[in-house]
Amino acid sequence: MSNQYTFQTNLLHNKHKFDPATGGVSVPIQHASTFHQNDIDTFGKYDYSRSGNPTREALEEVIAELEEGCRGFAFSSGMAAISTAFLLLSKDDHVVISEDVYGGTFRMVSQVLIRFGISHTFVDMTDLEAIKQAIQPNTKLFYVETPSNPLLKVTDIKAVSDLAKSHGALTFVDNTFLTPAIQKPLALGADIVLHSATKFLSGHSDVVAGLAVVKDPALAERLYFLQNSFGAVLGVQDAWLVLRGLKTLHVRLEHSVLAAERLANFFKEHPLVSKVYYPGLADHPQYDIQRTQASSAGAVLSFELKNEAVFRTFVENVKIPVFAVSLGAVESILSYPAKMSHAAMPEEERAQRGITNSLLRLSVGLENPEDLIKDFSEALDKVKQ
């Protein structure tokens, strides 16, 4: 039914628009852990909720459709989705991965996968030649985060996916920052798209969830086997919360993206801000790639203050954003990557990647951008000149 509509309408009018049994305009929450079987020889579609649950399945079907994949999978967190997808690899395989990847992914690759004989090379994914140099005979996966966290570097998804295919490798893309409302990695050649649905997809700072969408049915079967075997599935109450959050994804992002553009320009002009990282600025190194593969630059930006003293004064005096881990919520969230999202990354590794102690990441929420600009201006005015 929904393929005839635009993305905006598909968020609301899909096969889960109402419950066919009752007409209820909300997906029913099926708390059952097990399901009665009417036949000794032929079991029904559901038998045990780790293997399949109608509420979780509704979310999996909706995200698969939105990402234009063949099958979706819902996990207990973004890292559960990422970690389970990594289990498609085997001993002696090699991963080429974005260098300024999310700290949890960095930890998984550098401290967990390495124990199972899966090696990796961190590389600047904006540099196609550097990626080619990093390829080894046993490279089985190219792992892309674009825009990257927290420096908002943009990777050419199609170019990397083509390169991966020529080497018989898979491409995973973490699409948390942009969501399918702005960017569709599977349409650009990626094999699996991953999300921390905790962020923009659910959007209200009230659920922890992860999603994966696969393009190829055979690969989807392999990921389903791992989801069922590893068992890090999303609970039904949380699945329902993500489904509810998805309904407002378009309008939330529409507001937040426009506000983020305003704020990026505000910070760019401020004398106490030394650098702004936002792919919507014309001087961003990958501005043209971002415009080609996505419909906007998203609602997340990072900025570096002149020094740590300015940084401390600013954070102590800013009032509107919550100072917290995470992003993609209705409220603006100001984060300190060095101690929050990238605390799992050793300091020397952070410094090497440009994640300094005066770098802040801002996820722009639904406030009036004029109020945010006033708040940030007043906080910066507290700095002793």
C-alpha positions in Angstrom: 0.0 0.0 0.0 2.6 2.5 1.1 5.0 2.4 -1.8 2.9 4.8 -3.7 3.5 7.5 -1.1 6.4 9.8 -0.2 8.7 9.0 2.8 6.8 11.6 4.9 3.5 9.9 4.3 5.0 6.4 4.6 6.0 7.1 8.2 2.2 7.1 9.0 0.5 5.1 6.3 2.1 1.6 6.2 0.8 -1.9 6.8 0.9 -1.2 10.5 -1.4 1.9 10.2 -4.0 0.0 12.3 -4.5 -3.3 14.0 -6.4 -5.6 11.5 -8.0 -7.5 14.4 -9.5 -4.5 16.3 -9.0 -1.4 14.1 -6.9 0.1 16.8 -4.8 2.9 15.4 -1.7 1.7 17.2 0.4 -1.4 17.0 -0.6 -3.8 19.8 2.0 -4.6 22.4 2.3 -8.4 22.6 4.0 -9.2 25.9 3.8 -13.0 25.5 7.2 -14.8 25.7 5.7 -18.0 24.3 2.9 -18.9 21.9 0.4 -21.8 22.0 0.7 -24.3 19.1 -2.4 -25.9 17.7 -0.7 -28.7 15.7 1.9 -31.2 16.8 3.6 -31.3 13.4 3.2 -27.7 12.1 3.9 -24.8 14.4 2.5 -21.3 13.9 4.5 -18.3 12.8 5.5 -17.4 16.4 6.8 -19.9 19.0 9.1 -17.9 21.3 9.6 -14.2 21.4 13.4 -14.2 21.1 12.9 -15.8 17.7 10.0 -13.6 16.6 7.4 -11.3 18.2 4.6 -9.5 16.4 5.3 -6.1 18.0 9.0 -6.3 17.3 8.3 -7.6 13.8 6.1 -4.5 13.1 9.1 -2.2 13.8 11.4 -4.5 11.8 9.0 -4.3 8.8 8.6 -0.5 9.1 12.3 0.2 9.2 13.1 -2.2 6.3 10.6 -0.3 4.2 11.9 3.1 5.2 15.5 2.1 4.4 14.4 0.3 1.2 15.9 -3.0 2.3 14.4 -6.5 2.2 14.4 -7.2 6.0 14.9 -5.3 9.3 16.1 -6.4 12.7 15.5 -4.8 16.1 18.0 -5.1 18.9 18.3 -4.1 22.5 20.7 -1.3 21.7 22.7 0.3 18.9 25.8 -1.6 20.0 23.8 -4.8 20.1 22.9 -4.3 16.4 26.4 -3.4 15.5 28.0 -6.2 17.5 25.6 -8.8 16.0 26.3 -7.6 12.5 30.0 -8.0 13.2 29.3 -11.6 14.0 28.9 -12.2 10.3 32.7 -12.1 10.2 35.0 -15.1 11.1 38.4 -15.7 12.5 41.2 -14.2 10.4 38.9 -11.7 8.6 40.0 -8.1 8.4 37.9 -4.9 8.7 38.6 -1.5 7.2 36.8 1.1 9.4 36.3 4.8 9.7 39.0 6.3 12.0 36.8 8.6 14.0 34.1 6.0 14.6 31.8 6.1 17.6 33.6 5.1 20.8 31.5 2.0 21.5 32.3 0.7 18.0 36.0 1.5 18.5 35.9 -0.5 21.7 34.1 -3.5 20.0 36.6 -3.7 17.2 39.8 -3.0 19.1 39.1 -4.9 22.4 36.6 -7.6 21.6 36.8 -8.7 17.9 40.6 -8.7 18.1 40.3 -11.5 20.8 38.5 -13.7 18.2 41.2 -13.2 15.5 39.3 -10.5 13.6 41.8 -7.7 12.7 41.1 -4.1 11.6 42.7 -1.0 10.1 41.4 2.4 11.0 41.5 4.8 8.1 40.4 8.2 7.0 37.3 7.2 5.0 37.2 10.5 3.2 40.4 9.5 1.4 39.7 6.8 -1.2 43.4 6.2 -1.8 44.0 5.6 1.9 41.1 3.1 1.9 42.7 1.2 -1.0 46.1 1.1 0.8 44.4 -0.4 3.9 42.8 -3.3 2.0 44.3 -6.7 2.7 43.7 -10.1 1.0 41.5 -11.1 4.0 39.5 -7.8 4.1 35.8 -8.9 4.4 34.2 -5.7 5.6 34.2 -1.9 5.0 32.6 -0.2 8.0 31.5 3.3 7.4 30.0 5.9 9.7 28.9 9.0 7.8 28.8 11.7 8.9 31.3 10.5 11.4 31.1 10.9 15.2 32.1 13.5 16.3 34.0 15.3 13.5 31.2 15.0 10.9 33.5 13.7 8.2 31.6 12.5 5.1 32.4 9.2 3.3 31.3 8.6 -0.3 29.1 5.6 0.3 28.8 4.6 -3.3 32.5 4.8 -3.9 33.3 2.7 -0.8 30.6 0.2 -1.6 31.9 -0.2 -5.2 35.4 -0.8 -3.8 34.1 -3.3 -1.3 32.2 -5.2 -4.1 35.3 -5.4 -6.2 37.1 -7.1 -3.3 34.2 -9.4 -2.4 33.7 -7.6 0.8 30.6 -6.3 2.6 29.8 -2.6 3.4 28.1 -1.6 6.7 26.9 2.0 7.1 26.0 3.5 10.5 23.1 5.8 9.5 22.3 7.0 13.0 23.1 10.7 12.4 20.9 11.1 9.3 18.3 8.3 9.3 16.5 7.2 6.1 14.7 10.6 6.1 17.9 12.2 4.9 20.2 9.4 3.6 19.6 5.8 2.2 22.9 3.8 2.2 21.3 0.7 0.8 20.3 2.6 -2.3 23.9 3.7 -2.6 25.3 0.2 -2.6 25.7 -0.7 1.1 24.8 -4.2 2.3 23.7 -3.4 5.8 22.6 -0.2 7.4 22.8 0.2 11.2 21.1 2.5 13.7 21.2 3.5 17.3 17.4 3.9 17.3 17.9 5.5 20.7 18.6 8.7 18.8 16.6 10.4 16.0 14.4 7.4 15.1 12.7 7.2 18.6 13.7 10.8 19.3 12.5 11.4 22.9 15.4 10.2 25.2 13.2 7.5 26.6 14.3 4.3 24.9 17.5 2.4 24.1 17.3 0.4 20.9 19.2 -0.7 17.8 18.1 -1.5 14.2 19.7 -3.1 11.2 18.4 -3.4 7.7 19.7 -5.7 5.0 19.5 -5.4 1.3 20.0 -9.0 0.2 17.7 -11.8 1.3 20.5 -14.4 1.7 22.5 -12.0 3.9 19.3 -11.2 5.8 18.8 -14.9 6.6 22.4 -15.0 8.0 21.8 -12.0 10.2 18.5 -13.4 11.4 20.3 -16.6 12.5 22.7 -14.5 14.5 20.0 -12.3 16.0 18.2 -15.5 17.2 21.4 -17.2 18.3 22.9 -14.2 20.1 19.5 -13.1 21.5 20.1 -9.4 22.0 16.5 -8.6 20.8 14.5 -5.5 21.5 11.7 -5.7 24.1 8.2 -5.1 23.0 7.5 -2.0 25.0 10.7 -0.4 23.6 9.7 -1.5 20.0 6.4 0.2 20.5 8.1 3.4 21.7 10.4 3.5 18.6 7.3 2.9 16.3 5.6 5.9 18.0 8.7 8.0 17.7 9.1 7.2 14.0 5.7 8.8 13.2 7.1 12.3 13.9 10.6 11.7 12.4 10.0 13.9 9.4 8.7 17.0 11.2 11.3 16.7 14.0 14.2 16.5 11.6 12.8 19.2 9.4 12.9 21.7 12.3 16.2 20.5 13.8 18.1 20.6 10.5 17.1 24.2 9.8 18.0 25.1 13.4 21.4 23.3 13.1 22.2 25.3 9.9 21.5 28.5 11.8 23.7 27.5 14.8 26.6 26.2 12.6 26.7 29.7 11.0 26.4 31.4 14.4 29.4 29.4 15.8 31.4 29.9 12.6 31.2 33.7 13.1 31.9 33.7 16.8 35.5 34.8 17.8 35.7 32.3 20.7 35.0 29.4 18.4 38.1 28.1 16.6 36.4 25.5 14.3 33.0 24.2 13.3 32.4 20.8 11.9 29.1 20.6 10.0 28.7 19.2 6.4 26.1 21.8 5.6 28.7 24.6 5.6 30.1 25.4 2.1 33.7 25.2 3.4 33.3 21.7 4.7 35.8 19.5 2.8 33.1 17.0 1.8 30.2 19.5 1.3 29.6 18.4 -2.3 29.6 14.7 -1.5 27.1 15.3 1.3 24.8 17.2 -1.0 25.0 14.4 -3.6 24.2 11.4 -1.3 21.9 13.0 1.3 19.1 15.5 1.3 20.6 17.7 4.1 23.5 17.8 6.5 21.5 16.6 9.5 20.9 18.1 12.9 24.3 17.4 14.6 27.3 19.6 14.6 30.6 19.9 16.5 32.6 22.9 17.4 35.9 23.6 19.0 36.3 26.4 21.5 39.5 28.5 21.6 40.8 26.7 24.7 39.8 24.6 27.7 39.1 27.7 29.8 36.6 29.0 27.3 35.1 25.5 27.0 34.6 25.2 30.8 33.0 28.7 31.1 30.7 28.0 28.2 29.5 24.6 29.6 29.0 26.0 33.1 26.9 28.9 31.9 24.8 27.4 29.0 21.2 26.8 30.2 19.0 25.3 27.5 20.7 22.1 26.2 21.1 19.2 28.6 24.7 18.4 29.0 24.6 14.6 28.5 25.5 11.5 26.5 23.4 10.8 23.4 21.8 12.8 20.6 18.8 13.0 18.3 16.2 14.0 20.9 13.4 16.6 21.1 15.7 18.6 23.5 19.0 19.9 22.4 21.9 17.8 23.8 25.4 19.2 24.3 28.0 16.4 24.6 31.7 16.3 25.5 33.1 13.6 23.2 36.4 13.3 25.1 34.6 12.2 28.3 31.3 10.9 26.9 30.9 9.2 23.4 34.6 8.6 23.0 35.7 7.9 26.5 36.4 4.3 25.4 39.0 5.7 23.0 42.5 6.2 24.6 43.5 9.9 24.8 46.4 9.5 22.3 44.0 8.0 19.8 41.5 10.8 20.4 44.2 13.5 19.9 45.4 11.8 16.7 41.9 12.0 15.3 41.4 15.7 16.3 39.0 14.9 19.2 40.4 17.6 21.6 39.5 18.5 25.1 37.8 21.7 23.9 35.5 20.0 21.4 31.8 19.9 21.9 29.1 18.1 20.0 25.6 19.6 19.7 22.5 17.7 18.7 19.9 20.3 17.9 16.4 19.7 19.2 13.0 21.4 18.8 13.6 24.6 20.7 13.3 28.0 18.9 16.8 28.5 17.4 16.7 32.2 18.4 16.5 31.1 22.1 19.5 28.7 21.6 21.6 31.4 19.9 20.7 33.9 22.8 21.6 31.2 25.4 25.0 30.4 23.7 25.8 34.1 23.2 25.2 34.8 26.8 27.3 31.8 27.9 30.2 32.9 25.7 29.9 36.5 27.0 30.8 35.1 30.4 34.3 34.4 29.2 36.9 36.9 30.6 38.4 38.6 27.6 
